[in-house]
């Protein structure tokens, strides 16, 4: 194995912002899988466990930017103080460039199963009033749309990917978030 494929040098960094499954099922019988299957803090650890990775495992929640934040962390050249790294991507990139890991499995997931979140966001006037159109960065925007989705990226330093003869599908030049 090359250093970037050693299991102890692979970390997982995932952004999740909802616990819908747990919230919907909290009144049901509590089984063995209630905590590891229903709490977002356990998601990245389950990935580490399943693939036998032994690197760090982070669950990052920055609301709707959680997945991007995870990637940003894994890519950032600048060394953040621990309190400044607030997303899975940020953490993953950061740890790659600091040499703490050689491969980062990162991304975000959102599975919407509980209507309470929609009701609360609607009552708070966060959701768009249009016909399912977010109009991101448009002056006429009036809210955002929610959706289900899962994205996973395997990120390595380019020189490591080339040394391992990996098929490089793209390079990430930068990633950034801005929270107000």
C-alpha positions in Angstrom: 0.0 0.0 0.0 1.1 3.6 -0.6 0.7 5.9 2.3 -2.5 7.4 0.9 -4.2 4.0 0.8 -3.2 2.9 4.3 -6.4 2.5 6.3 -5.0 4.4 9.3 -4.4 7.4 7.1 -8.0 7.7 5.8 -10.4 10.1 7.6 -14.1 10.7 7.2 -15.7 14.1 7.3 -19.5 14.4 6.8 -22.0 17.2 7.1 -25.4 16.5 8.3 -28.0 19.0 9.6 -31.0 16.9 10.5 -32.0 14.0 12.7 -35.4 13.4 11.1 -35.2 9.6 11.4 -34.5 9.8 15.1 -37.1 12.4 15.7 -39.9 10.5 13.9 -39.0 7.2 15.7 -38.2 8.5 19.2 -41.6 7.4 20.5 -41.1 3.8 19.1 -39.2 1.0 20.8 -35.6 1.7 21.3 -33.4 -1.0 19.7 -29.7 -1.6 19.5 -29.5 0.5 16.4 -31.3 3.6 17.8 -28.2 5.6 18.6 -25.7 4.5 15.8 -28.5 4.6 13.2 -30.4 7.7 14.3 -27.9 10.3 15.6 -25.9 12.2 13.0 -22.8 12.3 15.2 -22.4 8.5 14.5 -22.6 8.6 10.7 -18.9 9.2 9.8 -17.8 6.7 12.5 -20.1 4.1 10.9 -18.3 4.7 7.6 -14.9 4.4 9.3 -16.0 1.2 11.0 -17.5 -0.5 7.9 -14.5 0.2 5.7 -12.0 -0.4 8.6 -10.6 3.1 8.2 -8.6 4.2 11.3 -8.2 7.9 10.7 -10.2 10.7 12.2 -14.0 10.9 12.0 -15.9 14.2 12.0 -19.6 15.0 11.9 -20.1 18.7 11.0 -23.3 20.6 11.3 -23.4 24.2 9.9 -27.0 23.9 8.8 -27.5 23.9 5.0 -23.8 24.4 4.3 -22.7 21.3 6.3 -21.5 19.3 3.3 -19.5 22.1 1.7 -18.0 22.9 5.1 -16.8 19.3 5.4 -15.1 19.5 2.0 -13.7 23.0 2.7 -11.9 21.7 5.8 -10.3 18.9 3.9 -9.0 21.3 1.2 -7.9 24.4 2.9 -4.3 25.3 2.7 -4.5 27.8 5.6 -4.2 26.1 9.0 -7.2 27.0 11.1 -7.4 27.0 14.8 -9.7 24.1 15.8 -12.5 26.5 16.7 -12.4 28.1 13.2 -12.9 24.9 11.3 -16.7 24.5 11.3 -17.5 22.1 8.4 -16.7 18.6 7.3 -15.1 19.7 4.1 -13.1 22.4 5.8 -11.8 19.9 8.3 -11.0 17.2 5.7 -9.0 19.6 3.4 -7.3 21.1 6.4 -6.2 17.7 7.6 -5.0 16.7 4.2 -2.8 19.7 3.8 -1.5 19.5 7.4 -0.5 15.8 6.7 -2.8 14.4 9.4 -4.5 12.2 6.7 -3.6 11.2 3.2 -7.1 10.5 2.0 -10.3 12.1 3.0 -13.8 10.6 2.4 -16.1 13.7 2.7 -19.5 14.9 1.8 -22.9 15.7 3.0 -26.3 14.0 3.5 -29.8 15.2 4.1 -32.8 12.9 4.4 -36.1 14.7 5.1 -38.7 12.5 6.7 -40.2 14.7 9.4 -42.8 17.4 8.4 -42.1 19.4 11.6 -38.9 20.8 10.1 -40.8 22.0 7.0 -43.6 23.5 9.2 -41.1 25.4 11.4 -39.1 26.8 8.5 -42.3 27.7 6.6 -43.7 29.5 9.7 -40.3 31.3 10.1 -40.5 32.5 6.4 -37.3 30.7 5.5 -38.7 28.6 2.6 -39.4 30.0 -0.9 -43.0 31.1 -1.6 -42.5 30.4 -5.3 -43.1 27.3 -7.4 -40.2 25.2 -6.1 -37.6 27.8 -7.4 -34.8 28.8 -5.0 -33.4 31.5 -7.3 -30.0 31.4 -5.6 -28.1 34.7 -5.9 -31.1 36.3 -7.6 -32.3 39.7 -6.4 -35.9 38.4 -6.4 -35.3 35.4 -4.2 -37.6 34.9 -1.2 -36.4 31.8 0.5 -34.8 28.5 -0.1 -35.9 25.0 -1.1 -35.2 21.8 0.9 -34.2 18.5 -0.7 -33.0 15.0 0.0 -29.5 14.3 -1.1 -26.2 12.4 -0.4 -22.8 13.3 -1.9 -19.5 11.6 -1.2 -16.1 12.6 -2.4 -12.7 10.9 -2.1 -10.1 13.6 -1.8 -6.4 13.2 -2.0 -3.5 15.6 -2.6 -3.0 15.6 -6.4 0.6 14.3 -6.2 -0.6 11.3 -4.1 -3.5 10.6 -6.5 -1.0 10.7 -9.5 1.5 8.4 -7.6 -1.3 5.9 -6.9 -2.4 6.0 -10.6 -5.9 7.1 -9.5 -8.3 8.4 -12.1 -8.6 12.1 -11.3 -12.0 13.4 -12.2 -11.4 16.9 -11.0 -9.4 19.1 -8.8 -10.7 21.5 -6.1 -9.0 24.8 -6.3 -10.7 26.3 -3.3 -13.8 26.1 -1.2 -15.3 28.6 1.1 -18.3 29.4 3.3 -19.6 32.6 4.8 -21.9 32.5 7.7 -23.8 35.5 9.0 
